[in-house]
């Protein structure tokens, strides 16, 4: 056996030795209580042995530790289908595709659920469900020598194309953003005293805000860039500068749980909701007063009230454009866009993009 039991478990997993994998890992539960990989390996073995209860316990534990793992999501989705909870499986597949639109197993899972619904089959009892179980990845070892030989043969031929690729890579990652700039006239007169505004900027501050937003976009810090553009939109910047800021804002990518390098808290947003209009945030809390139906889900998120400290930061209404299976009192993380609203208790609500339970 390997010095590290998890290394031996990985070998057994790769060889699909499910019974041996269970025998190895079951006695080690207390040692690896905080290991998502341990829980995934054991849960997968249970799943392949059709021990759905054991698989559910392990995979739910793994999800609590690391909800972003694609193989874990697929395994847990299969368990939900076996348990007759297809709606939860579908939500997991949707979440996986939001994180990675190329996730083949998530696409296959959604197609499977649609096919079962169309043919009035019970997805939980269909034998083809086993095709949705995550499988060990093929070992790359047999191909290493061949790949090395091919690389050596091709090296000389690649020198010139490689130079071209390096030149291409040196170009800005977001050329549309890089090419958008203020004209000389716009830089000469970037502010205007006419009209109403919330922020008063000097000429230098207005130009710095626009340039900083461009730099943040090029660094893929879209949320921080949008804050700077909102500041310009709400300021005494000239109409021409605001128009360019509006164009720049259109380059913002679709937010996801994995693409938020700059995180803005409830306190920040609640102090100036208009400044964070449309800027993605991800907050954890308890769901309350849940309402759902075809094409919508609404609930109040008790921000910060999900952990043992029970420190309530605030309450915000979340509006999702899809029906989600959610119960009051569940701990969730909500990804959404603040939308200023004078009628909302917090002064804004969240236009929901996605949720996940933990």
C-alpha positions in Angstrom: 0.0 0.0 0.0 1.2 3.5 -0.7 2.4 5.7 2.2 -0.6 7.9 1.7 -3.9 5.9 1.7 -5.4 8.4 -0.7 -2.8 7.6 -3.3 -3.7 3.9 -3.1 -7.4 4.9 -3.3 -6.7 6.9 -6.5 -5.1 3.7 -8.0 -8.1 1.6 -7.0 -10.4 4.2 -8.4 -8.6 4.3 -11.7 -8.8 0.5 -11.9 -12.5 0.5 -10.9 -11.9 -1.7 -7.9 -14.9 -0.4 -6.0 -15.2 -3.0 -3.2 -11.5 -2.7 -2.4 -11.8 1.0 -2.5 -14.6 0.9 0.0 -12.7 -1.5 2.3 -9.7 0.8 2.2 -11.4 4.1 2.9 -14.3 3.3 5.2 -12.0 2.9 8.3 -10.4 6.3 7.6 -13.5 8.5 7.9 -12.2 10.4 11.0 -8.8 10.9 9.5 -10.1 12.5 6.2 -13.2 14.2 7.5 -12.3 17.5 5.8 -11.1 16.0 2.5 -13.4 16.5 -0.4 -11.4 14.1 -2.5 -11.8 11.3 0.1 -15.5 11.8 0.3 -15.8 11.9 -3.5 -13.8 8.7 -4.0 -15.7 6.8 -1.4 -19.1 8.2 -2.6 -18.3 7.2 -6.1 -17.4 3.7 -5.1 -20.8 3.5 -3.2 -22.5 4.8 -6.3 -21.0 2.3 -8.6 -22.0 -0.4 -6.1 -25.5 1.0 -6.1 -25.3 1.9 -2.4 -27.3 5.1 -2.9 -27.6 5.9 0.8 -23.9 5.7 1.3 -23.2 7.6 -1.9 -25.5 10.4 -1.0 -23.9 10.9 2.5 -20.4 11.0 1.1 -21.1 13.1 -1.9 -23.2 15.7 0.0 -20.3 16.0 2.4 -17.8 16.5 -0.5 -20.1 19.2 -2.0 -20.1 21.1 1.3 -16.3 21.2 1.2 -15.9 21.9 -2.6 -19.0 22.6 -4.6 -17.1 23.5 -7.8 -15.8 20.0 -8.7 -17.4 18.9 -12.0 -17.1 15.2 -11.4 -18.6 15.6 -7.9 -21.6 17.5 -9.3 -22.2 14.7 -11.9 -21.9 12.0 -9.3 -24.3 13.7 -6.9 -26.7 14.5 -9.8 -26.9 10.7 -10.6 -27.6 10.0 -6.9 -30.4 12.6 -6.9 -31.9 10.9 -10.0 -31.7 7.5 -8.3 -33.5 9.1 -5.2 -36.3 10.4 -7.4 -35.2 14.0 -7.0 -34.7 14.8 -10.7 -35.2 18.6 -10.2 -32.1 18.7 -7.9 -30.1 16.8 -10.5 -31.2 19.2 -13.3 -30.1 22.2 -11.1 -26.7 20.6 -10.6 -26.3 20.0 -14.3 -27.3 23.6 -15.0 -24.9 25.0 -12.4 -22.1 22.8 -13.9 -22.8 24.2 -17.4 -22.8 27.8 -16.1 -19.3 27.1 -14.8 -18.2 25.2 -17.9 -20.4 25.3 -21.0 -18.4 22.4 -22.5 -19.1 20.0 -19.6 -20.0 16.9 -21.6 -21.4 14.9 -18.7 -23.7 17.8 -17.6 -24.9 18.1 -21.2 -25.5 14.3 -21.4 -27.4 14.4 -18.1 -29.8 17.1 -19.2 -30.4 15.3 -22.5 -31.1 12.1 -20.5 -33.6 13.9 -18.3 -35.3 15.4 -21.3 -35.5 12.1 -23.1 -37.0 10.4 -20.0 -39.6 13.2 -19.8 -40.5 12.9 -23.5 -40.9 9.1 -23.3 -42.6 9.1 -19.9 -39.8 6.9 -18.5 -38.8 6.8 -14.9 -35.2 8.2 -15.0 -34.5 6.6 -11.6 -35.0 3.1 -12.8 -33.6 3.3 -16.4 -30.5 1.1 -16.8 -28.9 3.8 -19.0 -28.6 6.0 -15.9 -25.3 4.3 -15.2 -23.8 6.0 -18.3 -24.0 9.2 -16.3 -21.8 7.9 -13.5 -18.4 9.7 -13.5 -15.7 7.3 -14.7 -11.9 7.4 -14.1 -10.1 9.3 -16.7 -7.9 7.2 -19.1 -4.3 7.1 -18.1 -2.0 9.2 -20.3 1.0 7.0 -19.7 0.8 4.9 -22.9 0.8 8.1 -25.0 3.7 9.9 -23.3 6.5 8.3 -25.4 4.6 8.7 -28.6 3.8 12.4 -27.8 7.5 13.1 -27.0 8.6 11.6 -30.3 6.0 13.5 -32.3 7.1 16.7 -30.5 10.7 16.2 -31.4 9.9 15.5 -35.0 7.7 18.6 -35.2 10.0 21.0 -33.3 11.9 22.3 -36.3 8.8 22.8 -38.3 7.1 24.6 -35.5 9.7 27.3 -35.0 8.3 29.8 -37.5 4.6 29.2 -36.5 5.6 29.4 -32.9 7.1 32.9 -33.4 3.8 33.9 -35.1 1.8 32.5 -32.1 4.0 34.4 -29.6 3.3 37.6 -31.5 -0.4 36.8 -31.5 -0.3 36.0 -27.8 1.4 39.4 -27.2 -1.8 41.2 -28.4 -4.3 42.3 -25.8 -6.5 39.6 -24.5 -9.5 41.8 -25.0 -8.8 43.9 -28.2 -12.2 45.5 -28.2 -11.5 47.0 -24.8 -8.0 48.1 -25.7 -9.0 49.8 -28.8 -11.8 51.9 -27.1 -10.3 55.2 -26.0 -11.3 58.8 -25.5 -10.6 61.3 -28.3 -8.3 64.3 -27.8 -11.4 66.5 -27.6 -13.0 64.3 -25.0 -9.9 64.3 -22.9 -9.6 68.0 -23.1 -13.1 68.6 -21.7 -14.1 65.4 -19.7 -16.5 67.0 -17.2 -19.7 69.1 -17.4 -21.5 71.1 -14.7 -24.9 70.7 -16.3 -27.6 68.3 -15.0 -27.8 66.4 -11.8 -25.2 64.0 -10.4 -24.2 62.1 -7.3 -20.4 62.4 -7.6 -18.4 65.5 -8.4 -15.2 64.6 -10.2 -12.3 66.8 -11.3 -11.1 66.5 -14.9 -8.2 64.3 -13.8 -10.5 62.1 -11.6 -12.9 61.5 -14.6 -10.1 60.6 -16.9 -8.4 58.4 -14.3 -11.7 56.6 -13.7 -12.1 55.8 -17.4 -8.5 54.6 -17.8 -8.7 52.6 -14.7 -11.8 50.8 -15.9 -10.0 49.9 -19.1 -7.1 48.5 -17.2 -9.4 46.5 -14.9 -11.2 45.0 -17.9 -7.9 44.0 -19.5 -7.1 42.2 -16.2 -10.5 40.5 -16.2 -11.6 42.3 -13.1 -14.9 43.2 -14.6 -16.8 43.9 -11.4 -14.3 46.5 -10.2 -14.3 48.0 -13.7 -18.1 48.3 -13.6 -17.9 50.2 -10.3 -15.6 52.8 -11.9 -18.0 53.1 -14.9 -21.0 53.5 -12.6 -19.1 56.2 -10.8 -18.7 58.0 -14.1 -22.3 57.5 -15.1 -23.5 59.0 -11.8 -21.0 61.9 -11.9 -20.5 65.3 -13.6 -18.6 63.6 -16.5 -19.4 64.9 -19.9 -22.0 63.2 -22.1 -19.3 62.0 -24.5 -17.3 60.4 -21.7 -20.4 58.7 -20.3 -21.3 57.4 -23.8 -17.8 55.8 -24.1 -18.2 54.4 -20.6 -21.5 52.8 -21.6 -19.9 51.2 -24.6 -17.0 49.9 -22.4 -19.5 48.4 -19.9 -20.9 46.2 -22.7 -17.7 44.2 -22.7 -18.4 42.8 -19.2 -18.6 39.0 -19.3 -21.3 36.8 -17.8 -20.7 36.4 -14.1 -20.2 33.1 -12.5 -19.1 31.8 -9.0 -15.6 31.3 -10.4 -15.1 34.7 -12.0 -15.3 37.2 -9.1 -11.8 38.3 -8.2 -13.2 41.4 -6.6 -15.9 40.7 -4.0 -18.2 43.4 -2.7 -20.0 42.8 0.6 -23.5 43.6 1.6 -22.4 46.6 3.7 -20.6 48.3 0.7 -23.5 47.8 -1.6 -26.2 48.9 0.8 -24.4 52.2 1.4 -24.5 53.1 -2.3 -26.7 50.7 -4.3 -26.6 52.8 -7.5 -22.8 52.6 -7.5 -23.0 48.8 -7.6 -25.8 48.6 -10.2 -25.3 45.5 -12.3 -22.0 44.6 -10.5 -22.0 40.8 -9.7 -21.9 39.8 -6.1 -22.0 36.4 -4.3 -23.4 36.3 -0.8 -24.1 33.5 1.6 -27.0 33.3 3.9 -30.3 31.5 4.8 -33.2 31.5 2.4 -36.6 32.7 3.8 -40.1 33.4 2.5 -39.5 31.3 -0.6 -41.9 31.6 -3.5 -41.5 29.7 -6.8 -43.4 28.7 -9.8 -42.9 28.2 -13.6 -40.1 30.5 -14.6 -39.4 32.2 -11.3 -38.2 31.9 -7.7 -38.2 34.7 -5.1 -36.8 34.5 -1.6 -35.3 36.7 1.0 -31.6 36.1 1.7 -30.6 36.5 5.3 -27.0 37.5 4.5 -24.4 36.2 6.9 -26.9 34.2 9.0 -25.8 30.8 7.7 -22.9 29.9 9.9 -22.4 29.3 13.6 -21.8 33.0 14.4 -25.3 33.9 13.2 -24.3 37.4 12.4 -27.0 39.0 10.3 -25.5 41.5 7.9 -28.8 42.4 6.2 -31.8 41.0 4.3 -32.1 41.3 0.5 -34.7 40.1 -1.9 -33.4 37.7 -4.6 -35.3 37.2 -7.9 -34.3 34.2 -10.0 -35.6 33.8 -13.6 -36.1 30.1 -13.2 -37.9 27.7 -10.8 -35.6 26.4 -8.1 -36.3 23.7 -5.5 -35.5 25.7 -2.4 -36.8 25.4 1.1 -37.0 28.1 3.7 -34.1 27.8 6.2 -31.6 26.3 3.6 -28.1 27.7 3.6 -27.4 29.0 0.1 -24.9 31.2 -1.8 -26.7 33.6 -4.3 -24.9 35.0 -7.3 -26.7 38.1 -8.6 -26.7 41.7 -9.8 -27.8 44.5 -7.5 -30.6 46.5 -8.9 -31.5 49.8 -7.1 -35.1 49.9 -5.9 -36.5 52.5 -3.5 -39.3 50.1 -2.5 -36.9 47.3 -1.4 -36.1 47.1 2.3 -32.3 47.1 1.5 -32.7 49.8 -1.1 -32.0 47.3 -3.8 -32.7 43.7 -4.8 -30.6 41.0 -6.4 -31.4 40.0 -10.0 -30.4 36.4 -9.5 -28.0 34.5 -11.8 -27.5 31.3 -9.9 -27.6 29.7 -6.5 -25.9 26.8 -4.8 -26.5 25.1 -1.5 -23.7 24.3 0.9 
